[in-house]
Structure formats: structure tokens, C-alpha cells
Amino acid sequence: MRVAVIGGTRGLGNWIANFLIKRGCELTITGRNSMVGKSLAKKMGVTYTSNNIEAVLQADVVILAVPIETTPQIIREIAPHLKEGSLLADVTSVKEEPASLMNQFVPKGVEVLPTHPMFGPRVRSLEGQVVVLTPSQSGEWYQRVVDFLENEQVRILVTSPDIHDRMMSIVQGLTHFAYISIAAAIERLGVEVKDSRKFASPIYSLMLDIIARIVAQNPYLCYSIQTRNRYVAEVHQTFLETFQELKSMIDQENQEDFVKAMSSAAKHLDDLEAALGRSDKAISALNSEVKVIKNSLGQEIGLRHMYSGKIHLGVITDLSPDFLTLKENNKEIHLKLSNIEILSPEELKEWKIQNSPEKTYDVSVIFPEISDPDLIARTIEALEDVVECQIVDVYMGKQIPVNMKSITLRYQLINPDGRLNVENLLVGFGGQIR
């Protein structure tokens, strides 16, 4: 399938392009900077063009991943050139205007699917993510997209463009505005955030991280979300009025009304127990990996850098509240705890298989005649450093005691030290190594 990602050299557009490459799609990406686009396309193994019309002529699917304010212009530019039977989708945070323009300008036989992925380019997979679809009609492409997303374990929400924008005025318009205001106020007050964290409760630290995640986003995108959604102005006004009312209660020492307002707002949030449970889990998660790392001091561990993707394998020699020291290939490196995640045993074994030289060993063991060679081989194969274990020979003869048999196994290791584990397991099974 041929896919054109308009705006595929940066941000979410580039994430989508890389994701679809792994799903076997033939990609063309566009972007304004030709030098960057050509270099990126070569690295990705896709086609680049700075001409949007050229990109869409033969595409089966066209995905618009350009800034909100330029989306209307791009729709008008490319719509007349879409081939019959193709699909046009956008991934902007505002849906009413793009949906209206796509339906207005696409030729007959072209399907339209205004879409809003509720995640950014930092996610690693679609599993568990929310994607909002706002179709005007459910055609062949719509069902294919739904099937594709469901196969990726995506949570799909189908609604109308106007309902989407109304909800986004709260989900993004209100919350982003409030978070940015808090961050700007902290700056204006001259408070050092690092110092404030020393006094922090877990919920304050979590809130700061969420605020930082928002303000670290593309500020142009945040501005567009605040200005291109027609419902946001009303939301802003209501927020400011509510703020002033609450501030007036504080200024006038009106405890009764303040308590009533806060209690009423809490009840309106609904299902507080579930909300407290989710926030408890989030706070617990902040410390869970630190506990694992603390318990792994002096032991081998596999760590992935969350931003570079680099894998570090070594022994933890020291741990502080913010950093750990890892002895890796006889060198000590310091890693920031907030930038790393622990590889699962399965991930670590797979990485070792891909990156460590394998060594093959043969071992012959005498077992009781009733022993199951296949079960023994499978059990050995399940050991941490064993890649594969095969039965080479099963022998019963003059050199083997009565009611016994010799089983010869061939196994591959990614860590030579694992031989001792294999031999201990065989002896533990009641075997006698020949």
C-alpha cells in the first residue's frame, strides 16, 4: 500500500511514517526543508519530495500531519489531485474546519476520515492509545482503518467533529492553558523548581512532571490549539471567572462558600475512589523502578535510555536519589534515573541474543530410563542465558548401567558462565554427567 505523509519529516508525522514502514507500507514523505527531508528519507528508506501534489498523485492513503493553521491551505492544494478510491485523513487537534474542507474539496470516489491521535511522538507503540475518528460516512476505508487500529490494540472513539472540538476545548484547551499558566507563574515568582522539589509531596512532583510534559511541547502547536478551536474562548472566560470567584472567597475569608465550591467540584469529577486509585498507582510507579534498582545493587541489569534508545548492560555499583552508577565493559557510567527504564528478563535475553556471540556446548548425562529427554531439553532452554537446546543422541548400551540411558544435549549460550547453571540443573534432575 502506498502512503503519503504530508509533513512526515517532523513530529507526529514522522512517527506515523516510521510506524507504517514497520507495517510494510511504501512511504512518501514531504516537508518544507528539502535538505532535512532528503537526508531523513535516505535514513528511513522512503521517498521524499517537497511537492505535496506530486506526493499524493499515486497514493492509496494520504495523511495530513501539518500545523493546524496550514491544514486548510494544504487540503485545498492536494484535494483535486487525489486518485479515485484513495483515502484522505488528517491528524490535527481540531476537527470541524478540516472535516468540512475535506468533504467539500475531495473529488468523487475519495473517502475522508478526519482523525485525532490522542498521543504525541514520544510513545513507543499504539497499544492502549486513544484515537478519535470523526467520519461523515463509514466507507470501505473506514472499516479497514478500524480493523487496523483494533489489531494494534488501540482504543477507538467515534464521534462528530463538533463534539470532538467541544471536548478538546476542555481536554486540551482548558488544561494546557492552566498548566502553562502555572509554569509561567512559578517562573515569574522566581522560584527554583529544583529547590521546591526538595519540599515536595509525591503528588506535587507528579504534577510538576505533567506540567513540564505540556510546556515542553511545541509551543506553536499549543498556541494553535488555544486559538483554532472555536469553543476555547468560552472555556477560557469560564476559567477566569471561576478563578476570580474563588480568589474573592479567599480574600474575604469566606470559608463556607470556598468549602462548598470545592466539595461541589469534587463531586462533579465523579468516581473519586477510582481517580484516587489511579493517582496512587502513578505515584507508586515513580518509585517502583527505583526499588528494583536498589535491590539489584551488585547484580547485572539491562537498562534502556528512554530518549536515545541505547541499551546499557552492566552491574550497578552505586545509587543516589537521582542517579545510578553502572559498571559497563570495565567503565563506570552515570545515568539519570528519570531517563532510563529497566529491561524485562525477556527483553534482556532477546538483546543478548542479538548482540552477544553465541557459544555451543555438548554434554552427555546418564538418566533413569524413564526420563523424558524432550522435557529436559525444554527446561534447559528456559534458563536465562540459554538460546537453544537440542537432543543430539539417546543411547542405551554396554557402557550404560541397567535401567539407565545416556542423553547427549547440545546447547547455545550467550554467557559462558551459564554452563554452571546448566550442569547444576542436570544434576538436580538426578543426572550423572559423563
N, C-alpha and C positions, 0 to 999 in steps of 0.2 A: 504494500500500500504506500502510495506517495503522499507525503505530508509536507506542507509548507508552514513554517512557524514565522509569522511576521513579527519581528522583534525577538528573534531567537538567539541573539548574541549576549543577552544580559538577563539577570534576574530570573523571574519565574519562567519566562520564555525559554531561556537556556536550560533550565531544569527540565522543562517539558520535553525539549528536544533530546536531551541526553536520556531521559526516561524512555522515549519512544524508540530510540536507537536500540536499546536493550530488548525491545519487543519486536525487533525485526523490521521496522518501518524504514522506508527510503526517505531521507530528510533533505529539505532545502531550508536554509535559514536566511533571514535578511536582517540588516542593521545599518545604521547610518554611517558608522565608521568602517570604511572598506578595509583598511589595514588590519584592524582588530578582527573584523569578520572573516577575512581570508585566513588569517593565522589560526583562529579558533576553529574554523571549518576543517582545515587540514588536520588539526589535532583530533577532532571528533570523527573525521572520516565522512563528512557530509558535504553537500554543495552549498556555496554561498553566492548570493547576488545582492547588490544594493538596489535592484529594480524590483519593487513589490509586484508589479504586473507580470513580469517575467516569471517570478516565483510561483504564481498561482495558476498559470495557464494550464498545466497538466496535472495539477494536484488533485488528489481524491478528497483530501481534508485540508482545510486552511484554518489555522488557529491564529487569532489576533492576540498578541501579548505586548501591546504598545501602551504608552501612558494614556490615562483616561481622557485627557484633553485632546489628544491627537487621534483617538479611536474613530470619531465621526468622519474625519477627513480621510482616513485610510479606508474606511468602509466604502465611501463614495468613489475612491480611487480604484479599488480592486474588484468591487462587486460586478460590474459589467463584464469582466473577463473570466469569471469563474465558469468552469466547464459544467455541462449538464450532468446531473447525477452526483455532484460533489456536495460536501458539507462545509458550511462556514460557521465557525464558533469563535467567541471571544472569551477572555478570562479576566475582564475588568471587574472592579469592585462596585460599579454602578451599572444597572441593567436596563432601566427604562429607555434611555436615549439610544444606546447601541441596539437594543432589540427592535425598536421602532425603525431605525435606519436600515438595519439588515433586511428586515421584512419588506421595506419599501424599495430597496435598490437591487436586490439579487435577482438574476434572471429566473424565468420559469424553469422548474426542474432542479433547482438548487435548494437544499434543505438548510435551515438556520437553527442553531442551538446556542442561545446565549447562556453562558456558563460562568460560575464563580467558584474556583477552588478556594476553600477556606483555610489556606495554609500558604506559607512562603517557601522560598527556595532552599531553606535550611533543612527541610525534612528529608529523610532518607528513603522513604517508601510511601505508597499511597494507603497502606494498610491502616485502617482506623480513622483516616482523614475524612472530612466532610466536603462534598462537592455539591453545590447548588445548581440545579438545572431549571431554566425558565423557558420552556418551549412554547411556541404559539400553536404548534400541532405536533403530533407524535408520528413521525415518518419512519422509514426504514433505518436511516442513520441514527435516529434517536434510540431505537431498541439496541442497535449494535453498540452504541456508546454505553448504555445502561448495562448491557451484558459484560462489556469490557471492564467497567468500573466495579461491578459486583465481583468479577473474577479476581480483582485486585483488593477485595475486602474493603471497599470504600463505603462510607455511609452516605447515601444519596438522598438529597432533599429536593423534591419537585414543587415549584411554586410559580407564581406570576412575577413579572418584572417589578410591578408596583409594590407588591407585598415584600419582595426581596429588598427593595430600596428602603422601604419603611423600617424593616427590621435592621438593616445595616446602619441606619441613622442612629440606632441605639448601640448595636454590637460594635461598630467601628466609630461612628461619628461622635457619640457621647463619651465612650470610654477612652478613646485615643485623645480626645480633647482634654479630658480630666487628667489623664496620665501625663500628657505633655505639660499641662499647667502645673502639676505638682513638681515635675522635674525642673521647670523654669523657676518656680518659687524657691526651691531649695538652692538653686544657683544664685538667685537674687539675694537670698538671706546670707550668702557667703558661708554656708555650712559645708564642711568637708564630709563627703559621703562615707569615706573610709572610716573617719572618726565616729560617725553616727552608727555605723555597723557594730562598733565595739559595745555599744549600749543596747543593741537590737534584740528584740524578741524574735523568735523564728518567723512569725507572720510578717514582721517588718522587713526582714531580709528577703523573704519570698516576694513581698510586694515590690521592693526595690528592683529585684531581678525582672519582674514583669514590666515595670515601668521602663527599665533600661532596654528591655527587648523591643518595646514600642518605639522609644525615641531613637534607637539605633537603626530603625528602618529608613528607607528612602524618604527624606523629608518632602520631596516634590510629590511623591505618591500620597503621603499623609495630607498634604495641603489639598490635593485634588479630591480626596475622599471627603474633606470638610467642605469643599466648595461646589462639587459637581452633583451631589445628591440633594434634590430639592427639599427633602424632609429635614435636613440637618439644621437649617436656620431656626425652625420651631423648637427643635431639641435643645439647641444652644440657649435660646431665650428661656425655656423652661428651667434649664440647669442654673442659669444665672439668677432667675427669680427665686428658685428654691434655696440657692446658696445665701442670698440676701436675707431670706426669711429666717433661716437657721442662724445666721450670724446675728440677726436682730434679737433672737431669743437669748443668745449668749450675752450680747451687750447689755440686755435688760435683765439679765439673771433670771430669765423665765424658765425655770427648771421644768415645770409641769408641761408646758407646751413642747419643750425640746424632747422630753421623755416620750410624750405621746407621738410626736413626729417620727422619732427613731423606732419606736415599737411598731408603729403602723407600717413603716418602710420594711422592717424585718419580716413582718407577716406577709407582706406583698411579695417578697422574694420567694416564698413558697418552699416547702420541704427543707427546712433549716437543718434537720438532722443529717440528711443526705449531703447538703453543702458542707457541713462541718466535717463529715466523714471524708469527703473528697479533699478538703483542705488539710485534714490530718494526714492523709496519705501523701500529699505533696510535701508537707513539712518533713514527714518521716523519710521520704525519698532523698531529701537533701543530705541526710546523714547515713543512709543505708550503705552506700558505696564506701564511705569513709570507714565504717565499721568493718567491712570486708577487707579493705586495705590494711587496717590496723591488725586484723587477725592474720594477715598474710606477711607480716614483717619477717624477713629472713627466708621467705619462700619465693619460688618462681611465680611470676604473674605476667599476663599479657594485657597490655593497655592500648587503647586506640585514641589518638588525638582527634577530638571532635571536629576540628576545622581543617586540618591538613589530611586527615585520614591515615596518617602514618601509624604503623604498629610498633610498639616498643615491647620487647621481651627481655626480662631480666629479674633480678632479685631486689626486693625493697630493702633498703638499708636504713632509711630514716623517714620520719613522718612528722609534719607540723600541721597546724590548723589550715594552712593554705597550700602547702607544697609537699611533695614526696621526693625522695632521692632514690633513684633506680640504678643499680649496677648492671650495665648492659655492655657486653663484649669488653669487659675489663675497664670500662669507662663509667664514671658517675655522671648522671644527667639529672637535672631538676625539672620537675613537671608541675604545673599548676593544677590543683585538684579539680577546679571548676572546668578545666579544658579537656579532661580525659574521661573515658569510661572503660570499665573492666570487660574484657572479652569473656564470654561464656566458655565453659570447657569444650563445647562443640566448635565454637569459633576458633579457639586457640589451637585445637587439634587440626582443623582444616588449614589454618595459616601455617602451621608447622609442616603439614604435608606439602603445601605449595612452595615453601621457602627453605626447607631443610633437606639435606641429602639423605636419601634412604639407604639403609644397610640391611642386607639379608643374612639371616642365620638359620641353620638347621639344627634340630635337636631330636634325639631319639629317646623315648621314655617307655619303660615297661609298666603296663597297667593290668589290672584284672581283666580277664577275657570278656566280662560283661560290660566293660566301659564303652561309652559311645564316643568315637573319635570326632564326629561332627560337632557334638556338644562341647568337647574340649577345645576344638579349634575356634568355635564361635566365642567361647568365653575368653580365650587369649586375645582374640581380635578386638574385644571390648575394652582391653586395657588402654590406658591413657596414651602411651607412646607407640602402640602397635597400629600399623596401617593395614596390614593384611596378614592372614594366617591360613595356610593350605596344608592339607594332608598329602604327604609325599608317598608314604608307604605304611602298610599294616602287615606285620609279619608274625607268624607263629611257627616255630621250628625247634631244632635240636638245642640251639643256644638259649632258648627262652623257657623258663620254668613252666611246668604244667599249670593249666588254667590261667595262664597269663599271655599277653601279646605285646609286641613292640610297635609303638606308633611313632613314625618319623614326621615331624612337622617342620614347615619352612615359613618363617615369619619375617616381615619387614618392620624395621624400627626407624623412627625419626630422632630417637635419642638413645645412643648406645647404652646408657645407664639403665635403660628399661629391660635389659637382659635379665637382671637380677629379679625383677618383678615377674617376668615370665617363668623363670625357673622356680621361684617360690610358689607360684600358683600351681605349677605342675606337681611339685612335691606335696603341696597342700591337698591336691586331688588324690593323693595316695600313690603317685608315680615314683619310679626309680629312674633317674637319669643315667643313661648308659655312657 
